[in-house]
Amino acid sequence: MWDRVMYLLLVENRGKTVGILLGLLAAILFVSYGFFKTLFIIICIATGYFIGKQLDENKDFENWLNRIFKK
């Protein structure tokens, strides 16, 4: 039975499950740390995701950094 429930949550309703978990995480962070600290955490996570995505896609990361931080 639990295998069917997990299948429904993780495969058939992946977006809803991820959305609920992200909402729960955001609520816990807001209550624990406040708005601005939570906003900073979210910005750091988004930046890390963007950099990781660039590396995964074999983009020219060094060229991108040079454009951001012009020498």
KOLGU-4560 file (N, C-alpha, C; in nm, 3 decimals, padded with zeros to 5 digits):
<recs>
<n_xx: 00.082 n_yy: -00.120 n_zz: 00.000 ca_xx: 00.000 ca_yy: 00.000 ca_zz: 00.000 c_xx: 00.087 c_yy: 00.127 c_zz: 00.000 mol: A seq: 1 type: MET>
<n_xx: 00.191 n_yy: 00.130 n_zz: 00.085 ca_xx: 00.275 ca_yy: 00.249 ca_zz: 00.092 c_xx: 00.350 c_yy: 00.274 c_zz: -00.037 mol: A seq: 2 type: TRP>
<n_xx: 00.383 n_yy: 00.166 n_zz: -00.107 ca_xx: 00.451 ca_yy: 00.185 ca_zz: -00.234 c_xx: 00.360 c_yy: 00.254 c_zz: -00.335 mol: A seq: 3 type: ASP>
<n_xx: 00.232 n_yy: 00.226 n_zz: -00.331 ca_xx: 00.136 ca_yy: 00.293 ca_zz: -00.420 c_xx: 00.121 c_yy: 00.441 c_zz: -00.383 mol: A seq: 4 type: ARG>
<n_xx: 00.118 n_yy: 00.470 n_zz: -00.253 ca_xx: 00.107 ca_yy: 00.609 ca_zz: -00.207 c_xx: 00.230 c_yy: 00.688 c_zz: -00.249 mol: A seq: 5 type: VAL>
<n_xx: 00.348 n_yy: 00.630 n_zz: -00.228 ca_xx: 00.472 ca_yy: 00.698 ca_zz: -00.267 c_xx: 00.478 c_yy: 00.718 c_zz: -00.418 mol: A seq: 6 type: MET>
<n_xx: 00.431 n_yy: 00.619 n_zz: -00.494 ca_xx: 00.428 ca_yy: 00.632 ca_zz: -00.639 c_xx: 00.337 c_yy: 00.748 c_zz: -00.680 mol: A seq: 7 type: TYR>
<n_xx: 00.220 n_yy: 00.756 n_zz: -00.619 ca_xx: 00.126 ca_yy: 00.864 ca_zz: -00.651 c_xx: 00.186 c_yy: 01.000 c_zz: -00.618 mol: A seq: 8 type: LEU>
<n_xx: 00.253 n_yy: 01.010 n_zz: -00.503 ca_xx: 00.309 ca_yy: 01.138 ca_zz: -00.461 c_xx: 00.429 c_yy: 01.179 c_zz: -00.547 mol: A seq: 9 type: LEU>
<n_xx: 00.518 n_yy: 01.086 n_zz: -00.574 ca_xx: 00.644 ca_yy: 01.120 ca_zz: -00.639 c_xx: 00.640 c_yy: 01.117 c_zz: -00.791 mol: A seq: 10 type: LEU>
<n_xx: 00.550 n_yy: 01.039 n_zz: -00.848 ca_xx: 00.548 ca_yy: 01.028 ca_zz: -00.994 c_xx: 00.429 c_yy: 01.100 c_zz: -01.055 mol: A seq: 11 type: VAL>
<n_xx: 00.312 n_yy: 01.069 n_zz: -01.008 ca_xx: 00.192 ca_yy: 01.125 ca_zz: -01.071 c_xx: 00.161 c_yy: 01.267 c_zz: -01.026 mol: A seq: 12 type: GLU>
<n_xx: 00.204 n_yy: 01.303 n_zz: -00.906 ca_xx: 00.177 ca_yy: 01.438 ca_zz: -00.853 c_xx: 00.305 c_yy: 01.505 c_zz: -00.807 mol: A seq: 13 type: ASN>
<n_xx: 00.410 n_yy: 01.495 n_zz: -00.887 ca_xx: 00.541 ca_yy: 01.548 ca_zz: -00.849 c_xx: 00.535 c_yy: 01.699 c_zz: -00.824 mol: A seq: 14 type: ARG>
<n_xx: 00.472 n_yy: 01.774 n_zz: -00.911 ca_xx: 00.466 ca_yy: 01.920 ca_zz: -00.895 c_xx: 00.395 c_yy: 01.962 c_zz: -00.767 mol: A seq: 15 type: GLY>
<n_xx: 00.284 n_yy: 01.897 n_zz: -00.738 ca_xx: 00.210 ca_yy: 01.929 ca_zz: -00.616 c_xx: 00.291 c_yy: 01.894 c_zz: -00.492 mol: A seq: 16 type: LYS>
<n_xx: 00.357 n_yy: 01.779 n_zz: -00.495 ca_xx: 00.437 ca_yy: 01.736 ca_zz: -00.381 c_xx: 00.554 c_yy: 01.831 c_zz: -00.357 mol: A seq: 17 type: THR>
<n_xx: 00.624 n_yy: 01.867 n_zz: -00.462 ca_xx: 00.736 ca_yy: 01.960 ca_zz: -00.449 c_xx: 00.685 c_yy: 02.096 c_zz: -00.402 mol: A seq: 18 type: VAL>
<n_xx: 00.573 n_yy: 02.142 n_zz: -00.455 ca_xx: 00.516 ca_yy: 02.269 ca_zz: -00.413 c_xx: 00.479 c_yy: 02.271 c_zz: -00.266 mol: A seq: 19 type: GLY>
<n_xx: 00.421 n_yy: 02.164 n_zz: -00.219 ca_xx: 00.384 ca_yy: 02.155 ca_zz: -00.077 c_xx: 00.508 c_yy: 02.156 c_zz: 00.010 mol: A seq: 20 type: ILE>
<n_xx: 00.609 n_yy: 02.080 n_zz: -00.029 ca_xx: 00.732 ca_yy: 02.075 ca_zz: 00.051 c_xx: 00.804 c_yy: 02.209 c_zz: 00.052 mol: A seq: 21 type: LEU>
<n_xx: 00.808 n_yy: 02.278 n_zz: -00.062 ca_xx: 00.870 ca_yy: 02.411 ca_zz: -00.066 c_xx: 00.791 c_yy: 02.511 c_zz: 00.017 mol: A seq: 22 type: LEU>
<n_xx: 00.659 n_yy: 02.503 n_zz: 00.012 ca_xx: 00.576 ca_yy: 02.591 ca_zz: 00.094 c_xx: 00.596 c_yy: 02.566 c_zz: 00.242 mol: A seq: 23 type: GLY>
<n_xx: 00.606 n_yy: 02.441 n_zz: 00.280 ca_xx: 00.631 ca_yy: 02.407 ca_zz: 00.420 c_xx: 00.767 c_yy: 02.458 c_zz: 00.464 mol: A seq: 24 type: LEU>
<n_xx: 00.868 n_yy: 02.439 n_zz: 00.381 ca_xx: 01.002 ca_yy: 02.488 ca_zz: 00.413 c_xx: 01.004 c_yy: 02.640 c_zz: 00.426 mol: A seq: 25 type: LEU>
<n_xx: 00.937 n_yy: 02.710 n_zz: 00.335 ca_xx: 00.930 ca_yy: 02.856 ca_zz: 00.341 c_xx: 00.861 c_yy: 02.902 c_zz: 00.469 mol: A seq: 26 type: ALA>
<n_xx: 00.753 n_yy: 02.836 n_zz: 00.507 ca_xx: 00.681 ca_yy: 02.873 ca_zz: 00.629 c_xx: 00.768 c_yy: 02.854 c_zz: 00.752 mol: A seq: 27 type: ALA>
<n_xx: 00.841 n_yy: 02.744 n_zz: 00.757 ca_xx: 00.929 ca_yy: 02.718 ca_zz: 00.871 c_xx: 01.039 c_yy: 02.823 c_zz: 00.878 mol: A seq: 28 type: ILE>
<n_xx: 01.096 n_yy: 02.859 n_zz: 00.762 ca_xx: 01.201 ca_yy: 02.961 ca_zz: 00.760 c_xx: 01.147 c_yy: 03.097 c_zz: 00.802 mol: A seq: 29 type: LEU>
<n_xx: 01.028 n_yy: 03.135 n_zz: 00.752 ca_xx: 00.970 ca_yy: 03.264 ca_zz: 00.790 c_xx: 00.945 c_yy: 03.272 c_zz: 00.940 mol: A seq: 30 type: PHE>
<n_xx: 00.892 n_yy: 03.166 n_zz: 00.997 ca_xx: 00.863 ca_yy: 03.166 ca_zz: 01.140 c_xx: 00.991 c_yy: 03.165 c_zz: 01.222 mol: A seq: 31 type: VAL>
<n_xx: 01.090 n_yy: 03.091 n_zz: 01.177 ca_xx: 01.214 ca_yy: 03.075 ca_zz: 01.254 c_xx: 01.307 c_yy: 03.196 c_zz: 01.242 mol: A seq: 32 type: SER>
<n_xx: 01.323 n_yy: 03.249 n_zz: 01.120 ca_xx: 01.425 ca_yy: 03.350 ca_zz: 01.097 c_xx: 01.372 c_yy: 03.488 c_zz: 01.060 mol: A seq: 33 type: TYR>
<n_xx: 01.248 n_yy: 03.500 n_zz: 01.021 ca_xx: 01.195 ca_yy: 03.629 ca_zz: 00.979 c_xx: 01.204 c_yy: 03.646 c_zz: 00.828 mol: A seq: 34 type: GLY>
<n_xx: 01.144 n_yy: 03.753 n_zz: 00.780 ca_xx: 01.129 ca_yy: 03.774 ca_zz: 00.636 c_xx: 01.262 c_yy: 03.796 c_zz: 00.565 mol: A seq: 35 type: PHE>
<n_xx: 01.344 n_yy: 03.890 n_zz: 00.614 ca_xx: 01.464 ca_yy: 03.927 ca_zz: 00.541 c_xx: 01.572 c_yy: 03.819 c_zz: 00.544 mol: A seq: 36 type: PHE>
<n_xx: 01.585 n_yy: 03.750 n_zz: 00.655 ca_xx: 01.681 ca_yy: 03.640 ca_zz: 00.659 c_xx: 01.636 c_yy: 03.527 c_zz: 00.566 mol: A seq: 37 type: LYS>
<n_xx: 01.506 n_yy: 03.501 n_zz: 00.563 ca_xx: 01.454 ca_yy: 03.399 ca_zz: 00.472 c_xx: 01.473 c_yy: 03.441 c_zz: 00.328 mol: A seq: 38 type: THR>
<n_xx: 01.450 n_yy: 03.567 n_zz: 00.299 ca_xx: 01.471 ca_yy: 03.618 ca_zz: 00.163 c_xx: 01.617 c_yy: 03.602 c_zz: 00.121 mol: A seq: 39 type: LEU>
<n_xx: 01.709 n_yy: 03.629 n_zz: 00.213 ca_xx: 01.851 ca_yy: 03.611 ca_zz: 00.184 c_xx: 01.883 c_yy: 03.464 c_zz: 00.156 mol: A seq: 40 type: PHE>
<n_xx: 01.826 n_yy: 03.373 n_zz: 00.234 ca_xx: 01.847 ca_yy: 03.230 ca_zz: 00.212 c_xx: 01.795 c_yy: 03.189 c_zz: 00.075 mol: A seq: 41 type: ILE>
<n_xx: 01.679 n_yy: 03.238 n_zz: 00.037 ca_xx: 01.620 ca_yy: 03.204 ca_zz: -00.093 c_xx: 01.707 c_yy: 03.258 c_zz: -00.207 mol: A seq: 42 type: ILE>
<n_xx: 01.760 n_yy: 03.379 n_zz: -00.191 ca_xx: 01.848 ca_yy: 03.437 ca_zz: -00.295 c_xx: 01.976 c_yy: 03.354 c_zz: -00.308 mol: A seq: 43 type: ILE>
<n_xx: 02.031 n_yy: 03.311 n_zz: -00.196 ca_xx: 02.152 ca_yy: 03.227 ca_zz: -00.200 c_xx: 02.124 c_yy: 03.094 c_zz: -00.268 mol: A seq: 44 type: CYS>
<n_xx: 02.011 n_yy: 03.033 n_zz: -00.238 ca_xx: 01.975 ca_yy: 02.906 ca_zz: -00.301 c_xx: 01.956 c_yy: 02.924 c_zz: -00.450 mol: A seq: 45 type: ILE>
<n_xx: 01.887 n_yy: 03.030 n_zz: -00.491 ca_xx: 01.864 ca_yy: 03.055 ca_zz: -00.633 c_xx: 01.996 c_yy: 03.080 c_zz: -00.706 mol: A seq: 46 type: ALA>
<n_xx: 02.087 n_yy: 03.153 n_zz: -00.644 ca_xx: 02.218 ca_yy: 03.179 ca_zz: -00.705 c_xx: 02.296 c_yy: 03.048 c_zz: -00.720 mol: A seq: 47 type: THR>
<n_xx: 02.294 n_yy: 02.966 n_zz: -00.617 ca_xx: 02.362 ca_yy: 02.837 ca_zz: -00.624 c_xx: 02.303 c_yy: 02.747 c_zz: -00.731 mol: A seq: 48 type: GLY>
<n_xx: 02.171 n_yy: 02.749 n_zz: -00.742 ca_xx: 02.104 ca_yy: 02.670 ca_zz: -00.846 c_xx: 02.146 c_yy: 02.718 c_zz: -00.985 mol: A seq: 49 type: TYR>
<n_xx: 02.149 n_yy: 02.849 n_zz: -01.005 ca_xx: 02.185 ca_yy: 02.904 ca_zz: -01.135 c_xx: 02.329 c_yy: 02.868 c_zz: -01.172 mol: A seq: 50 type: PHE>
<n_xx: 02.420 n_yy: 02.882 n_zz: -01.078 ca_xx: 02.560 ca_yy: 02.848 ca_zz: -01.104 c_xx: 02.574 c_yy: 02.699 c_zz: -01.132 mol: A seq: 51 type: ILE>
<n_xx: 02.509 n_yy: 02.617 n_zz: -01.053 ca_xx: 02.514 ca_yy: 02.472 ca_zz: -01.075 c_xx: 02.456 c_yy: 02.432 c_zz: -01.208 mol: A seq: 52 type: GLY>
<n_xx: 02.348 n_yy: 02.498 n_zz: -01.248 ca_xx: 02.286 ca_yy: 02.468 ca_zz: -01.377 c_xx: 02.380 c_yy: 02.504 c_zz: -01.491 mol: A seq: 53 type: LYS>
<n_xx: 02.448 n_yy: 02.616 n_zz: -01.479 ca_xx: 02.544 ca_yy: 02.657 ca_zz: -01.581 c_xx: 02.657 c_yy: 02.554 c_zz: -01.591 mol: A seq: 54 type: GLN>
<n_xx: 02.706 n_yy: 02.505 n_zz: -01.478 ca_xx: 02.813 ca_yy: 02.406 ca_zz: -01.479 c_xx: 02.764 c_yy: 02.273 c_zz: -01.537 mol: A seq: 55 type: LEU>
<n_xx: 02.642 n_yy: 02.233 n_zz: -01.503 ca_xx: 02.587 ca_yy: 02.107 ca_zz: -01.554 c_xx: 02.569 c_yy: 02.111 c_zz: -01.704 mol: A seq: 56 type: ASP>
<n_xx: 02.535 n_yy: 02.225 n_zz: -01.757 ca_xx: 02.511 ca_yy: 02.238 ca_zz: -01.900 c_xx: 02.639 c_yy: 02.267 c_zz: -01.977 mol: A seq: 57 type: GLU>
<n_xx: 02.753 n_yy: 02.258 n_zz: -01.908 ca_xx: 02.885 ca_yy: 02.280 ca_zz: -01.969 c_xx: 02.895 c_yy: 02.414 c_zz: -02.038 mol: A seq: 58 type: ASN>
<n_xx: 02.832 n_yy: 02.513 n_zz: -01.982 ca_xx: 02.846 ca_yy: 02.649 ca_zz: -02.033 c_xx: 02.985 c_yy: 02.699 c_zz: -01.996 mol: A seq: 59 type: LYS>
<n_xx: 03.030 n_yy: 02.801 n_zz: -02.063 ca_xx: 03.160 ca_yy: 02.857 ca_zz: -02.033 c_xx: 03.149 c_yy: 02.943 c_zz: -01.908 mol: A seq: 60 type: ASP>
<n_xx: 03.167 n_yy: 02.881 n_zz: -01.793 ca_xx: 03.147 ca_yy: 02.948 ca_zz: -01.665 c_xx: 03.249 c_yy: 03.058 c_zz: -01.643 mol: A seq: 61 type: PHE>
<n_xx: 03.372 n_yy: 03.035 n_zz: -01.682 ca_xx: 03.476 ca_yy: 03.137 ca_zz: -01.663 c_xx: 03.446 c_yy: 03.261 c_zz: -01.746 mol: A seq: 62 type: GLU>
<n_xx: 03.398 n_yy: 03.243 n_zz: -01.868 ca_xx: 03.360 ca_yy: 03.356 ca_zz: -01.953 c_xx: 03.244 c_yy: 03.434 c_zz: -01.890 mol: A seq: 63 type: ASN>
<n_xx: 03.149 n_yy: 03.362 n_zz: -01.836 ca_xx: 03.034 ca_yy: 03.426 ca_zz: -01.770 c_xx: 03.081 c_yy: 03.508 c_zz: -01.650 mol: A seq: 64 type: TRP>
<n_xx: 03.172 n_yy: 03.452 n_zz: -01.568 ca_xx: 03.224 ca_yy: 03.526 ca_zz: -01.453 c_xx: 03.299 c_yy: 03.651 c_zz: -01.497 mol: A seq: 65 type: LEU>
<n_xx: 03.374 n_yy: 03.640 n_zz: -01.605 ca_xx: 03.448 ca_yy: 03.756 ca_zz: -01.655 c_xx: 03.354 c_yy: 03.866 c_zz: -01.701 mol: A seq: 66 type: ASN>
<n_xx: 03.239 n_yy: 03.829 n_zz: -01.758 ca_xx: 03.142 ca_yy: 03.931 ca_zz: -01.798 c_xx: 03.078 c_yy: 03.997 c_zz: -01.678 mol: A seq: 67 type: ARG>
<n_xx: 03.052 n_yy: 03.920 n_zz: -01.572 ca_xx: 02.990 ca_yy: 03.975 ca_zz: -01.453 c_xx: 03.089 c_yy: 04.066 c_zz: -01.378 mol: A seq: 68 type: ILE>
<n_xx: 03.210 n_yy: 04.015 n_zz: -01.357 ca_xx: 03.313 ca_yy: 04.090 ca_zz: -01.285 c_xx: 03.421 c_yy: 04.132 c_zz: -01.384 mol: A seq: 69 type: PHE>
<n_xx: 03.390 n_yy: 04.236 n_zz: -01.461 ca_xx: 03.481 ca_yy: 04.281 ca_zz: -01.565 c_xx: 03.616 c_yy: 04.319 c_zz: -01.507 mol: A seq: 70 type: LYS>
<n_xx: 03.720 n_yy: 04.270 n_zz: -01.572 ca_xx: 03.857 ca_yy: 04.298 ca_zz: -01.525 c_xx: 03.905 c_yy: 04.432 c_zz: -01.573 mol: A seq: 71 type: LYS>
</recs>
